[in-house]
């Protein structure tokens, strides 16, 4: 990459097989952050390659019994534990070690991703950004809300 093509924060990119979101960049160095593994890698900006990204909606579905009045923050933390297999396993191990029932770790989450079909790009900040027809990821203007790189609308698979 050249200085003129320094990637914006929010751009998905690759450096030596490591894929992450641009978290910091200048003409010399770019730091990528992998949000799933919570790892970062810094590489020369010239060695960074943009990775295609698209606007999708990810939905997690979990069927479970809830007590009336359960605090929303506590519910979100419980759902995060059920969605993340590492957290689920650690919670179950801790309950077993304490001699407690592991029932709260049993509900399974179904996670699905589907292409947004409204023609808008999506930014990490949550903004929906108009996307000109045919504009690819690097061709999109910065997000008007935060300045990060939005991802263009996903192209649904041909049927």
N, C-alpha and C positions, 0 to 999 in steps of 0.2 A: 504494500500500500504506500502511496505517496502522501506527503504532507497535505495535499489538497483533498485527499480522501480519508482523512482521520475519521474513524467511525464515531457516531454520536452515542452517548450513553443510551442504553436500551436496545442497541443493535445486538442480535445474536451473531457470534463469530467463533472462529476456530483458531487455535494456535497449537501446533505440534500435537494434533489429535485431541486436544482439550477443547470442549465446546462450552461456552458460557455467554452471559450477557455482558456487554461492555459496561464496566462500572467506573472506569476512569480512562481517559485517552488524551494524548497530545501527539505532536508530530513524531516523537521519539519512542514512547512506550504506551502500551495499552494493557490494562488489567481487565481480565475476564473473570466473572463470578458465576459459578455453577450453583444455582439456588437449590437444586435437589440434593446435591452432595455437600453443599455449604463449603465449597473449595474455591480458591482463587488461583489464577496463574497470570503472571506478567510476562509480556513478550514485546519484542520490537514491533512497533506499529506496522512497519513494512512487511512483517511476517504474519500479520493477521489476515484471515480470509473471512469475509462475510458468509453467514450460513442462511439459507432461505428460512423465512419464518412466515407465519400466517395467523390471522385473527380467528381464534376458535373459542367456543364456550365449553368449559370443563364443568361437569356436574357430578357431584358426589351424592349418592343416595344411600341412606342408612335407615332401616326400620328398627325402631326401638321404643320401649316404654319410657315415658317421661313423667316425672312428678309435677303436679301443678305448682307453678311458681318457681321452677328451676331458673336460676339466673342465666341470662343469655351468654355471659362471659364464660361461665362454667360449662355450659352446653358446647360452646365453640371449642374449648380445651378438650372436652371429652371426644367430640367429633374428630379433632386433629389426631388424638391418640388412636382412634379406630381406623382412620384413613392411613396412617403411617405404620407399616408393619414393624419397624424397629421399635417405635414407641409402644405399640401393642404388645410386643414380646417382652419388653422391659417391664411394662405395667403388670402383665400376667406373672412374670417371675417375682416381682415385688409382692404381689398378693399371695402367691404360693409361699414365699419365704415368711410372710406374716401369718400364715395359717388361715387365710381368708379365701372366700369363693372368688373365682375368676370370671364370674358372669358378666361383669361390666366390660370385659375385654372381648366378649364373644360376638356381638353384632358385627356383621361384615358389611363393608362399604363396596358399592359398585361405583366405579369412576368411569365416566364416558367423556369423550371429546367430540364435538361436532363443529363443522365449518359454519362461521357466521355467513349468512347469505344476504345481508342487507347492503352490501357494497361499501361498507365503512371499514376503515383501518382501526386497529385498537392499540392503545398505548399502555405501558405498564402502570401508569397512574390511574387507569380506568377510563380515560376519555375515549369517546368514539369520534374518529376523525374522518372527514370526507376524503374519499380516495378517488382521484380521477381514473377513468376507465383505462386499463392497461398499465397503470403505474405499479412498478415493482417496489420492493422494500426500500432499496437505496434511493429510488426516485421520489419517494414521499417527502413532503416538507416536514420539518420538526413538529412535534405535537404543540398546538397553540397554548395548551394549558401549562406544560412543564418543560418543553424543549427537547424531550427524549425522542428517540426514533420509534414511530409507530410501526406495527406490522400490517401489511396489506390484507385485504379480505382473502380468505381462503378460497381456493377454487375447488368446488365439490368434485369428487371423482366422476368421470363420465360413466353413464349407465347404458 
